[in-house]
Every structure is written in C-alpha cells, then in structure tokens.
C-alpha cells in the first residue's frame, strides 16, 4: 500500500502547510494533496481558504520526492484547455511528479456564491468525460481537435508537453455508479472514492470497487490498470485513549455521529491503526491518504511514518 497526506488549505497558515508538506516529503510518504474549493468545507463560509492550484504550483518547487496533486480539481471551475496548460506547467515545476485529480464538481454553495454554473448531475458527468478526453489529446497530440456537446477544441497545440510520458496519471474522484465510475473506467489511471459526509467503511469501499471493476469489464478495460485511492482523517498516538479522545473532539466539531466518526477518522495507537488499515487494504485500497487538520493531527505524521507505514512495506 502507498501512503500520502492531504491538507485542506483552510483554517491554517501558508507556513504551517509548507512545513507539513516538507516534512511528509522527507519522511517517505508517496504523495501529498490539497483540495480545490472556493469556500471552506466548514460551517462558516468566511473561514479562510487558499486556492488549490496556485498553492500546488508553489508546493511543486518546495518538495522534491513526493507525487503531488489536487484531490480533486472541480471541472466546473476551469476550461479543460486551461487545465491542460496548468498541469503541464506544474508537472514541469515538479520534475514530473504531478497526478491530475479531476472531479465533476458538487459543492453548490460555492457555485451559487461565485456565479459559477453547476448543472445537473448528468451534465456535470458528461462535461467531465469530455474534459478528460481533451486533456489527454492536448498532452499527447501535436495539435488536437475535439467537438463535444460542451467543449470545442480546434487544431490546438499544447506546448510544452508535460514531463511525464505519455501524460501525467489522471485520477477521477467520485462514486456515482452509472456515470462517474464509467468515466473512470474509460479514461482514468487512478480512482479516489471520496468519504462524503458519512465516511467509508472497508465494506462500502469493497462494494463500490466491485462496481468499478464491472464498469471496466463493460468497456473492455483491465481494472488492474487503475490504482485505487481512499483518504480519511487519522489520529494516532502511543496512548490509544488520547487518540480516541481527539476523534471525539473532531466528531463534536463537525457534528458527526459516533458511527460516522469511526468511518471518517481512524483513531488509536499504531498497532490499532495498522489493523484498521489492513481491513481497507483487503477491501482493495492501494493508496491511502492521511487527511490532516491543523491543530488536530499535523504532528501525527512522524509516528505514522515510523510505526504504521513500515507494516505495509
């Protein structure tokens, strides 16, 4: 199993984000991620939040080893031709370490607040499928032409190309069985199942992964070509009671039930975390992301790297 960190760029400082990304880079984590939102994922829309892609470009030059990405970029925010250029640039800055996370978009309050068209579930799914085709075409063809229902590209170049060949890996985030997982089967190299508002149990991940494998079969794709990814909050401490107490703190802050908190926040001492992660690995998770919250678990990444990760290597 691979391991990464994920930092929501909200309610924190640039210096704190920079320090934790540098530390993850030095500790042997495989990846580091932020997210792409214009409003914070918190009860107060005025909480401070940084923009994801500009932050990622900066982190590309401040790290040297980890793969980096946005988990995931909202397709509703930017034209795919712009995204193609952004990705090629960040891939160059990072020396070929970019993973391109893409999602259909979902968070209605930020679309309403900033006047961005969201569209129906079907429209968003279709737009995402078109965008992924455009990204791949611009990255691999000398000039690319595409005419879809939502986007048109005419004899367009994209130079320089990304560092990675034939292109940076594309991760699709989402769990819609009819549309998103079919798009994943057709165009993605990686798949992220988002925890949503209720978390993800090993059993729930296994069931959704079975659907993805079915979609792969329907389109003639080998599911082994798609790396699976899941990210959850982790609080780990040598004292299990301390870790469980911090989980209760998170549950109270976000209004989570005990059941949902257990599926969103893995808590315990290192041996307990290893046991919990082993269940997710058995369910099909190949790349696990530790979601970090400033003031809660930034300092846990050393213990996790020293006593949890080695159990899976």
N, C-alpha and C positions, 0 to 999 in steps of 0.2 A: 504494500500500500504506500502511496505517496502522501505527503503532508504539506499543507500550506497554511498561511494565515490570511484572514480577511479583516480589514479595518474599515468600518463605515466612517467616512470622513465628516462626521458630525459630532458636535459637543466635545470637541477636542482641539488641540493646537497643532499647527504645522510641525513644530519642533517635536511634539510627542509622537506624531505619525512618523516623522523621519527617523527618530530613534528606534522605534519598534520595527520598522522595515529594515533598517540597517542591521539590527540585532538578529532578525529572522534570517537575513542573508548570510550572516556569519555562523549561525547555529546549525545549518544543514537542512533547513526547510526547502521544499521543492518549488514552492510558488508563493506569491504574495498578491493580494487582490484588494481593490476597493469597490465601491459601487457607484451607480450612475443615477442620481436623483437630484432634482432641483429644490425639493422640500425635504426636510428631515423625516425619517421614519420614527416619529415620536409624537406624543400628544400635542406638543406646542409647535406650530408651524414657523415660529420665529426663532427656534433654536438654530444656532449657526451651523452651516454645512458648506464644505468646499465642493467645487466642481470636479467630477471624477477624472475626465480625460486629461485636463491640464495638470492635475496632480500626478497622474500616471506618467506623463512625459517627464516630469521632474524626478520621479522615483526611478525612472529608467536610467538616469545618469547618476543616481545616488546608490544604486545597487550594482552588483557585478555578477551574481551567480543565479539567483532565483528567477524562474519564469514569472512574468508579471501580466496582469490583466484586470479588466473591469468585469465584475460579476453581478449583473451583465449590463451591457450598454442598451439603453432603450432605443429601439429602432424608430420610434416616433419623433425623437429629438433632432435627428440629422439626416440629410440626404445620403444615400449609400455611397455616392461618388466622393463626398467629403469624408465619410468614414474610411473609405479605401485609402485616401491620401493620409489621413491621420494615422492609420495603422502602419502604413509603410514608413512614415516618419518615426513613430515610436519604436518600431522594430529596428530601425537603423540606430537610433539613440541607444537602445538596449543591447545592441550587438546580436540581434536575433533571438530574443527571449520572450517575445510577445505571444500571448494566447488571446485570441479575439473572441471575447464573450458577447453574445448578442441575444436579445430577447424581444418579444413583440411589444412590450410596454403594457402597463396595467394600472399605475397609480393615478387614479382620476383626479384627486385634489391638485396635484402639481400641473396637470394638463389644463384644468379649469383656471387655476390662478395665473398661469402664464400665457393663456390663449393658444395652447398647442392642441391640434386636432388629435383625438384619441381613436375614435372609430369603434365599430363593433368588434367583437372577438374574431369573427371571420375576416373582416378587413385587415385587422392587425396581423393575423396569421398569414394572410396572403401577401401583405406588404413585406413581412419578414422573409418569406420564401423568395420573393423577387430580389430583395436586398442581398441575400446570401449568394444568389447567382451572379449579381453584379460585382460583388466583392471578389469572388473567385475569378470572374472574367477579367476584371481590371488588373488583378495581380498576375495573371498568367499569360494573357494575350498581349501582343504588341499594341493593338488597338481593339477596342471592344464595342460591339453594338448590341443593344438589348431593347426590346419593345414589349412592355408588360401592361397590365391594367393601371398601374400606379406610377411606374418609373420608366423613363426612356433614356437610353444612352446611345449616342450616335458617333461611331468611329472615334471613340475617346481613348487617349493614351493615359497611362498612369506610370510616370517615371519620377524618381527611380522606383524600381520594384522593391518589395520587401526583401530583407536579407534572407529569410528562410525560404527554402525552395521545396515544393512548388509555391507554397504560400504559408503564412503562419497558421497554426491549427485554429479551427473555428469551434468554439463552444456555444451550443444553444442551451439557454436556460428556460425551463418551463416544464409543465407536467400535463398539459392538455393532450388527451389520448388520441383524439381524432385528427387534430391539426398539427400541434407543436411537435409531437413525437414522430409524426410522419415527416415533417420538415427536418427534424434531427436525423432521421434515418437516411434521408436523401442527401443532405448537404453538410452535416456536422462531422467533426473529428472527435469531439468530446460532448458530453451531456451533463448538465447540472440540474439536479432536482431541488428546487427551492423549498425551504422549510415552511413557507407561508406563515399563517398566524397560529397554527396549532402544532408545528413541529413535524418530524418524520421519524417513525419507528423503523427498526430493521424490517419488520413485516411489510410495512407500507412501501418502503423502498423496493423490496423484492417484487412486490406486486406490480409496481409501476415499471420496473426494469423488464419484467416479463412482457409488458405491453410494448415497450420499445423493441425488444427482440422480435416480437410479432410484426411490428411495422417494418423492421429491417427485412424480414422474410418476404413481406409483401412487395417490397421494392427491389429485391434481389441484392441486398447488402449484407455482408458478413458483420454481425453485431460485434464481433471481436475487434473490429476496426474502430469502434467508438469507445473512448475511455469514459468511465462514469465518475461523477463527482458529487459530493454532498458536503455542505458546510453547516456546522452547528456551533453554538457557544460551548466552550469548555472551561470549567473551573477546576483546577487540580491543585491539591495541597497535600503535604505529608500527613496532615491531620484531616481525615475524611469529614469529620463533623464541621470543621471550618469551611470546607468546600461546599458542603450541603447547605450551610448557613448562608453562603454567598448566593447559592441558587435561589433560596427563598427570597433574598433581597432583590434579585433580578425579577422573580415572579411578581413580587409586590409592586415593583416599579412599572412593570409593563402590563399588570392586570392579568397574569396568566394563572390558570388553574394548576393544581399540583400535577395532574396528568399531562397537560400540555407542556408545563415546565420541564418535565422529565424527558420529553421528546425534543425539546429545543435546547436544553442545557445539560450537557453531560458533566456530572459532578462526582468527585470522590478523590481518593488517594490514587497514586499512579497505577497500582495493580487493578483497582476497580475500573479506571479509565481504559486500561488495556482490555479488560474483559468486555466492557461495553462496546469498544471499537471493533473487537473481534466479531461481534454479532453483526455489525454493519458490513464488515469485510465479507462475511459469509453470505450476506444478502446481495452482494455484488458491487459494493463501493470500492473503487480502485484508487481514488484520490480524495482525501478528506481534508477539509479546510476548518481551521480553528478560528471561529469568529471572535474578534477581540473588541472589548468595550472599555474605553478609557476610564480608569478609576475602579474597574472590576477585575480584569484579568490580563492586562498588559504584562504584568510581571510573571505570569504563569508560563510564558513560552520557554524559559530556560529549563524548568523542571519537566515540562512536557517533552522537550527535545532530548533531555538527558535520560529520562526513565520510561517514557512511553514509546517514542519513535523507534528506539532500538529493538523493541519486541516485535516489530513488523519488518525488520530489515535482515 
